[in-house]
Amino acid sequence: MNVDILVIGGGISGLTAAVEAAETGYSVALIEKNPYLGGRVAQLTKYFPKMCPPYCGLEIFLKRLKNCDIKVITNAKVKRVEGVAGNFNVFIEKMPRFVNENCTACGECEKVCLIERPSEFDFGLGKTKAIYLPHDMAYPYIYAIDPNACNKCGECVKVCRYNAIDLEDQPEEMTINAKAIIVATGYNPYDANKLETLGFENPDVITNMMMERLASPNGPTKGKILRLSDGKEPKVVAFAQCAGSRDENHLPYCSAICCLATMKHALYIREQIPDSKVYIFYIDVRAYGRYEDFLKRVEEDENIVFVRGKVAKVESRDGKVVVHAEDTLTGKRTEMEADLVVLAVGMQPTTAVERIEGLEYDDYGFVIEKEGIIPCGVARMPADVAMSNRDATGAVVKAIQVVRG
Ligand SMILES: Cc1cc2nc3c(=O)[nH]c(=O)nc-3n(C[C@H](O)[C@H](O)[C@H](O)COP(=O)(O)OP(=O)(O)OC[C@H]3O[C@@H](n4cnc5c(N)ncnc54)[C@H](O)[C@@H]3O)c2cc1C
């Protein structure tokens, strides 16, 4: 297959780039490793600062995508890139989905499947069957099978009236020739298991992305924010900002969005649990540009308290979680008991862990631009959605310049 522009990653940045390049008349392939498009945005409950559901924005892109002639390949991972601007070969591993486009998502297969697996979409907070719909707004809206969980009992095949399941589906290797490449591979939340002193082994210590799934109506608790240890409503919630960020042992940079995400989470909690109190432990609050208004809105709630202090340790004591922090200016130490602690972990570029051969990277694993290969969104630098959109549009202009020679 030959295309003008190949986009790696179907998150908001990749979707923006693919749609805008196709609408301008260029042939486009969009390669996504998950069985669905949308990337991390699909996992969010609301967007700061407007507090609207991210699916509104995603849906607009998916509608535009359907009206374009884009070759969309999901469940496919780009492994290697070779060649020069104007003539790249992109090597892709297409993983088996075991379910084809005949699937109507009727759900009969799921009913007869006896195997459960932790849902990676919900960061292990919930479970799905081995045959599962990635999430209830997924695009494409068809089931997938987790080969690591499935025992090939064949019960799903027997009940499927649409001949949509093939348990013998195999991985495939594909090569696509492209004149320009846009890299939109995004991020993973930093692994909280590496933050040894911050108590992540305690079920009442969660990450900010887990909070997104807890608060989401399509999440594992149907949107109810609760403690995982006993299912109770948390009345005191503490947020540890810069958990691993701006720390040379973990992520030395600032992810730019964590303060805003925490303010948004504080609003989730305060709206849902009126007698709750939220404490935000911070080094300094970063609400750049017009996000200052959002900070002001959050500060108006007297039950959201900003405490200056870097959290050094989180420990368990008598069913509570105890936060130890130190004021980075005065050196004063604070200790506080909470029902739930949220670690505001940063965004680590996917390519820091899963390198694509043939690309160039900076010290942190973000992708560096080179002739004909243009990174955008969080693949290039930490960014919010609005910034990722703009960055993707800019990347398309650069890619078109390469295509036109
Ligand atoms: C807790 C939290 C809350 C947030 N809340 C907000 C908010 O309210 N408002 C806001 O503006 N921003 C928010 N953000 C930031 C937002 O998530 C990012 O700006 C956005 O997801 C960036 O989109 P992206 O497409 O660049 O990356 P991603 O969303 O990470 O998408 C990248 C895609 O690339 C795919 N991919 C990766 N490698 C490959 C490969 N080798 N081959 C094929 N595909 C690949 C991935 O599977 C993924 O689908 C939040 C971030 C966090 C951590």
The ligand as a Gaussian input file, in Angstrom:
#p B3LYP/6-31G(d) Opt

LIG

0 1
 C       -4.957000      12.410000      34.610000
 C       -5.001000      13.176000      33.326000
 C       -6.107000      13.979000      33.047000
 C       -6.137000      14.765000      31.880000
 N       -7.206000      15.579000      31.675000
 C       -7.192000      16.446000      30.624000
 C       -8.249000      17.393000      30.439000
 O       -9.207000      17.419000      31.214000
 N       -8.168000      18.288000      29.414000
 C       -7.089000      18.283000      28.540000
 O       -7.036000      19.136000      27.647000
 N       -6.082000      17.345000      28.666000
 C       -6.124000      16.435000      29.675000
 N       -5.106000      15.514000      29.811000
 C       -4.067000      15.423000      28.752000
 C       -4.556000      14.532000      27.562000
 O       -4.719000      13.204000      28.019000
 C       -3.525000      14.605000      26.422000
 O       -3.356000      15.962000      26.035000
 C       -4.000000      13.825000      25.181000
 O       -4.379000      12.519000      25.514000
 C       -2.866000      13.793000      24.150000
 O       -3.296000      13.071000      23.028000
 P       -2.269000      12.290000      22.076000
 O       -3.061000      11.848000      20.903000
 O       -1.080000      13.143000      21.848000
 O       -1.791000      11.027000      22.938000
 P       -2.613000       9.734000      23.429000
 O       -3.943000      10.101000      23.920000
 O       -1.689000       9.038000      24.369000
 O       -2.776000       8.853000      22.115000
 C       -1.678000       8.186000      21.526000
 C       -2.157000       6.976000      20.734000
 O       -1.058000       6.380000      20.032000
 C       -1.162000       4.967000      20.112000
 N        0.182000       4.382000      19.901000
 C        1.267000       4.490000      20.707000
 N        2.328000       3.845000      20.164000
 C        1.904000       3.310000      18.993000
 C        2.535000       2.516000      17.976000
 N        3.833000       2.147000      18.054000
 N        1.809000       2.134000      16.903000
 C        0.491000       2.483000      16.795000
 N       -0.154000       3.235000      17.746000
 C        0.541000       3.646000      18.816000
 C       -1.709000       4.740000      21.513000
 O       -2.310000       3.452000      21.635000
 C       -2.729000       5.887000      21.645000
 O       -4.009000       5.514000      21.183000
 C       -5.060000      14.706000      30.961000
 C       -3.959000      13.871000      31.217000
 C       -3.920000      13.114000      32.393000
 C       -2.710000      12.263000      32.698000

